Amino acid sequence: MRRRPGLSVRLKLTLSYAAFLAVAGALLLAVVWVYLLRYVPDNPQGLLGISPNRYLLIHTFAPPAAVAMAALLVFGLVGGWFLAGRMLAPLTQITDAARRAGSGSLSHRIRIKGRQDEFRELADTFDTMLGQLEAHVAEQQRFAANASHELRTPLAISRTLLDVARKDPTRDRDALIDRLHEVNTRAIGLTEALLLLSRSDRSTFTRENVDLSLLAEEAAETLLPLAEGRRITLDVTGTAARTSGSEELLLRMVTNLVQNAVVHNLPTGGTVTVHTEAHGDTSVLRVENTGRVLPPELVPTLTEPFQRGTERVRTDEHAGAGLGLAIVHSIVRAHAGTLDLAARPTGGLLVTVRLPGTGSRAAG
């Protein structure tokens, strides 16, 4: 929104300094004037040079007082302009940094030196915000690039299958349709996961009381056929763990954790344990699974989008898109919780989710 041009802050401060100094000087001169007049007789016929009178005082005191007032005004304007420039120098740096950020450059930092004051605090806060924005933009750009790459794969496969069908009319149509259906299902699943990830990042959901133990049982019941098909034992233990949030998102969080534990397990004969409990104002969900030994440097990257920990067997029903733990991390963060991943020494992963309980302030 364009506004009409007006006086700059520096000029306003300069005029304020000069006006204050002029008023203070005028008050001082007025006090001196009144004080002198009390002891000087009003006798214009007196002997000039021998007995002081008001006439002599006015003609002697007024011209120097006027010169002093003019000098004070000039000094106030010059000194005020200089002082205002010194005081507003940090604000100029902050404005320059904001202008650079508005043009797309987020790597610039103000880094004001000197003692801690209001401008230093504002500059440090602005630097922190720029750092967070830069990291967020970089993460979004990396995510967009990965998403484009992941979406390009099923689309390219579909185009190839259609080209083959066009060039070879004798090819088995049923097999082609089944393959296209599988590729399309994966593309739809990836798109839905991206939309869910975007929704959970916005934190614009309606909160309600949710019991994580019930969600764990529901997720285990849904994924039990997948676990049985791979001969994996799926156990749900623990007590009620209530929190406040979106039941739909929290159910997706638990489902993703359990599904991730199943598909990253041993080829056959592994175990997955889901445990819930409450510790004071914190509700805890733990999902532990057997599997291959994970390198320690790989574990912190598992929550990044499209990051896969190990090779896994894909099924048509549960084909992964590399967004499982990224969605979990986003949902946990949106619910003011924490997500901890730890590699088990004997192989597999232990995931611990801590969410504010219904009795804590953060859950309100």
CORCORBEL-V7581 format. One record per residue. N is the residue number from 1. RES is the residue in one letter. SS is DSSP state (hx for helix, st for strand, lp for the rest). OMEGA is omega in whole degrees, 0 to 359 (NA if undefined). Layout:
[[N & RES & SS & OMEGA] [N & RES & SS & OMEGA]]
This chain:
[[1 & M & lp & 180] [2 & R & lp & 180] [3 & R & lp & 178] [4 & R & lp & 180] [5 & P & lp & 180] [6 & G & lp & 180] [7 & L & lp & 177] [8 & S & lp & 178] [9 & V & hx & 179] [10 & R & hx & 179] [11 & L & hx & 178] [12 & K & hx & 178] [13 & L & hx & 178] [14 & T & hx & 178] [15 & L & hx & 179] [16 & S & hx & 178] [17 & Y & hx & 182] [18 & A & hx & 180] [19 & A & hx & 179] [20 & F & hx & 180] [21 & L & hx & 179] [22 & A & hx & 179] [23 & V & hx & 179] [24 & A & hx & 178] [25 & G & hx & 179] [26 & A & hx & 178] [27 & L & hx & 179] [28 & L & hx & 178] [29 & L & hx & 179] [30 & A & hx & 178] [31 & V & hx & 179] [32 & V & hx & 181] [33 & W & hx & 181] [34 & V & hx & 181] [35 & Y & hx & 180] [36 & L & hx & 182] [37 & L & hx & 180] [38 & R & hx & 185] [39 & Y & lp & 179] [40 & V & lp & 180] [41 & P & lp & 178] [42 & D & lp & 186] [43 & N & lp & 182] [44 & P & lp & 181] [45 & Q & lp & 182] [46 & G & lp & 180] [47 & L & lp & 180] [48 & L & lp & 180] [49 & G & lp & 178] [50 & I & lp & 181] [51 & S & lp & 181] [52 & P & lp & 176] [53 & N & lp & 185] [54 & R & hx & 179] [55 & Y & hx & 178] [56 & L & hx & 182] [57 & L & hx & 181] [58 & I & hx & 183] [59 & H & hx & 179] [60 & T & hx & 188] [61 & F & hx & 187] [62 & A & hx & 181] [63 & P & hx & 177] [64 & P & hx & 178] [65 & A & hx & 178] [66 & A & hx & 178] [67 & V & hx & 179] [68 & A & hx & 179] [69 & M & hx & 178] [70 & A & hx & 178] [71 & A & hx & 178] [72 & L & hx & 181] [73 & L & hx & 179] [74 & V & hx & 179] [75 & F & hx & 179] [76 & G & hx & 180] [77 & L & hx & 182] [78 & V & hx & 180] [79 & G & hx & 178] [80 & G & hx & 179] [81 & W & hx & 179] [82 & F & hx & 181] [83 & L & hx & 179] [84 & A & hx & 178] [85 & G & hx & 178] [86 & R & hx & 182] [87 & M & hx & 185] [88 & L & hx & 180] [89 & A & hx & 177] [90 & P & hx & 179] [91 & L & hx & 177] [92 & T & hx & 177] [93 & Q & hx & 180] [94 & I & hx & 178] [95 & T & hx & 179] [96 & D & hx & 178] [97 & A & hx & 178] [98 & A & hx & 179] [99 & R & hx & 177] [100 & R & hx & 179] [101 & A & hx & 179] [102 & G & hx & 178] [103 & S & lp & 175] [104 & G & lp & 180] [105 & S & lp & 182] [106 & L & lp & 182] [107 & S & lp & 182] [108 & H & lp & 177] [109 & R & lp & 183] [110 & I & lp & 178] [111 & R & lp & 178] [112 & I & lp & 178] [113 & K & lp & 179] [114 & G & lp & 183] [115 & R & lp & 181] [116 & Q & lp & 174] [117 & D & lp & 184] [118 & E & hx & 180] [119 & F & hx & 178] [120 & R & hx & 178] [121 & E & hx & 178] [122 & L & hx & 180] [123 & A & hx & 179] [124 & D & hx & 178] [125 & T & hx & 179] [126 & F & hx & 177] [127 & D & hx & 178] [128 & T & hx & 179] [129 & M & hx & 179] [130 & L & hx & 178] [131 & G & hx & 178] [132 & Q & hx & 178] [133 & L & hx & 180] [134 & E & hx & 179] [135 & A & hx & 180] [136 & H & hx & 180] [137 & V & hx & 178] [138 & A & hx & 178] [139 & E & hx & 179] [140 & Q & hx & 178] [141 & Q & hx & 177] [142 & R & hx & 179] [143 & F & hx & 180] [144 & A & hx & 179] [145 & A & hx & 179] [146 & N & hx & 180] [147 & A & hx & 178] [148 & S & hx & 179] [149 & H & hx & 181] [150 & E & hx & 180] [151 & L & hx & 180] [152 & R & hx & 184] [153 & T & hx & 179] [154 & P & hx & 178] [155 & L & hx & 178] [156 & A & hx & 179] [157 & I & hx & 179] [158 & S & hx & 180] [159 & R & hx & 179] [160 & T & hx & 179] [161 & L & hx & 179] [162 & L & hx & 177] [163 & D & hx & 178] [164 & V & hx & 180] [165 & A & hx & 180] [166 & R & hx & 182] [167 & K & hx & 182] [168 & D & lp & 181] [169 & P & lp & 182] [170 & T & lp & 182] [171 & R & lp & 182] [172 & D & lp & 183] [173 & R & hx & 181] [174 & D & hx & 179] [175 & A & hx & 178] [176 & L & hx & 180] [177 & I & hx & 178] [178 & D & hx & 180] [179 & R & hx & 177] [180 & L & hx & 178] [181 & H & hx & 179] [182 & E & hx & 180] [183 & V & hx & 180] [184 & N & hx & 178] [185 & T & hx & 178] [186 & R & hx & 180] [187 & A & hx & 178] [188 & I & hx & 179] [189 & G & hx & 178] [190 & L & hx & 179] [191 & T & hx & 178] [192 & E & hx & 178] [193 & A & hx & 178] [194 & L & hx & 178] [195 & L & hx & 179] [196 & L & hx & 179] [197 & L & hx & 178] [198 & S & hx & 181] [199 & R & hx & 182] [200 & S & hx & 178] [201 & D & hx & 184] [202 & R & hx & 178] [203 & S & lp & 182] [204 & T & lp & 183] [205 & F & lp & 177] [206 & T & lp & 182] [207 & R & lp & 176] [208 & E & st & 179] [209 & N & st & 184] [210 & V & st & 176] [211 & D & st & 183] [212 & L & hx & 179] [213 & S & hx & 178] [214 & L & hx & 177] [215 & L & hx & 178] [216 & A & hx & 179] [217 & E & hx & 180] [218 & E & hx & 179] [219 & A & hx & 179] [220 & A & hx & 179] [221 & E & hx & 180] [222 & T & hx & 185] [223 & L & hx & 180] [224 & L & hx & 178] [225 & P & hx & 178] [226 & L & hx & 180] [227 & A & hx & 180] [228 & E & hx & 179] [229 & G & hx & 179] [230 & R & lp & 178] [231 & R & lp & 179] [232 & I & lp & 179] [233 & T & st & 182] [234 & L & st & 182] [235 & D & st & 175] [236 & V & st & 182] [237 & T & st & 174] [238 & G & st & 183] [239 & T & lp & 180] [240 & A & lp & 178] [241 & A & lp & 187] [242 & R & st & 177] [243 & T & st & 180] [244 & S & st & 180] [245 & G & st & 179] [246 & S & lp & 180] [247 & E & hx & 180] [248 & E & hx & 181] [249 & L & hx & 180] [250 & L & hx & 176] [251 & L & hx & 177] [252 & R & hx & 178] [253 & M & hx & 181] [254 & V & hx & 181] [255 & T & hx & 179] [256 & N & hx & 180] [257 & L & hx & 181] [258 & V & hx & 179] [259 & Q & hx & 178] [260 & N & hx & 179] [261 & A & hx & 181] [262 & V & hx & 186] [263 & V & hx & 177] [264 & H & lp & 183] [265 & N & lp & 174] [266 & L & lp & 179] [267 & P & lp & 176] [268 & T & lp & 172] [269 & G & lp & 179] [270 & G & lp & 179] [271 & T & st & 173] [272 & V & st & 181] [273 & T & st & 178] [274 & V & st & 185] [275 & H & st & 178] [276 & T & st & 177] [277 & E & st & 180] [278 & A & st & 177] [279 & H & st & 181] [280 & G & lp & 181] [281 & D & lp & 182] [282 & T & st & 174] [283 & S & st & 188] [284 & V & st & 174] [285 & L & st & 178] [286 & R & st & 176] [287 & V & st & 185] [288 & E & st & 180] [289 & N & st & 172] [290 & T & lp & 180] [291 & G & lp & 179] [292 & R & lp & 178] [293 & V & lp & 182] [294 & L & lp & 175] [295 & P & lp & 182] [296 & P & hx & 182] [297 & E & hx & 181] [298 & L & hx & 188] [299 & V & hx & 182] [300 & P & lp & 183] [301 & T & lp & 186] [302 & L & lp & 180] [303 & T & lp & 177] [304 & E & lp & 181] [305 & P & lp & 175] [306 & F & lp & 177] [307 & Q & lp & 180] [308 & R & lp & 185] [309 & G & lp & 182] [310 & T & lp & 173] [311 & E & lp & 182] [312 & R & lp & 177] [313 & V & lp & 181] [314 & R & lp & 172] [315 & T & lp & 181] [316 & D & lp & 184] [317 & E & lp & 185] [318 & H & lp & 176] [319 & A & lp & 185] [320 & G & lp & 177] [321 & A & lp & 182] [322 & G & lp & 181] [323 & L & lp & 186] [324 & G & hx & 182] [325 & L & hx & 175] [326 & A & hx & 177] [327 & I & hx & 178] [328 & V & hx & 180] [329 & H & hx & 180] [330 & S & hx & 180] [331 & I & hx & 179] [332 & V & hx & 180] [333 & R & hx & 179] [334 & A & hx & 179] [335 & H & lp & 177] [336 & A & lp & 180] [337 & G & lp & 179] [338 & T & st & 180] [339 & L & st & 180] [340 & D & st & 177] [341 & L & st & 180] [342 & A & st & 178] [343 & A & st & 177] [344 & R & lp & 181] [345 & P & lp & 181] [346 & T & lp & 180] [347 & G & lp & 182] [348 & G & lp & 188] [349 & L & st & 173] [350 & L & st & 180] [351 & V & st & 180] [352 & T & st & 178] [353 & V & st & 176] [354 & R & st & 181] [355 & L & st & 177] [356 & P & st & 177] [357 & G & st & 182] [358 & T & lp & 180] [359 & G & lp & 182] [360 & S & lp & 182] [361 & R & hx & 184] [362 & A & hx & 182] [363 & A & hx & 184] [364 & G & lp & NA]]
